Amino acid sequence: MTHGNGPQVGLLALQSEACKDAKPFALDVLGAESEGMLGDLIEQELSNLLPEREVAAILTRVEVDPQDPAFAAPTKPIGPTYDDEESIQRLAADRGWSIARDGKGFRRVVPSPRPRRDQ
């Protein structure tokens, strides 16, 4: 079972940025945090449904090429949708975000490079 976790990572990034006394966590760290959280929730449900079975959640890492063109053209939406383009433009400028239209609103977009190999 896999999960894309874009909304979760985006919200964790906003939470991480809210602490003014610390540097925000990198997206790979937030991805691992959400992967662990979602894995735990899925593991709990599977354990409840299949009490006679052993269930485990496994965190994975993926190696990507640092020269992947995706880093120059972010496309993966994360976090909440913003309705007001002017507000999201200010946020993007203040935080160094890339943004794109997503449905009727706008969202932060991040690179989504192709996996080189699983670790």
HELIX and SHEET records of a PDB file:
HELIX    1   1 GLY A    6  ALA A   18  1                                  13    
HELIX    2   2 LEU A   27  LEU A   49  1                                  23    
HELIX    3   3 PRO A   69  ALA A   72  5                                   4    
HELIX    4   4 GLU A   85  ARG A   95  1                                  11    
SHEET    1   A 2 VAL A  62  VAL A  64  0                                        
SHEET    2   A 2 PRO A 115  ASP A 118 -1                                        
SHEET    1   B 3 LYS A  76  TYR A  82  0                                        
SHEET    2   B 3 GLY A 105  VAL A 110 -1                                        
SHEET    3   B 3 SER A  98  ASP A 102 -1                                        
END                                                                             
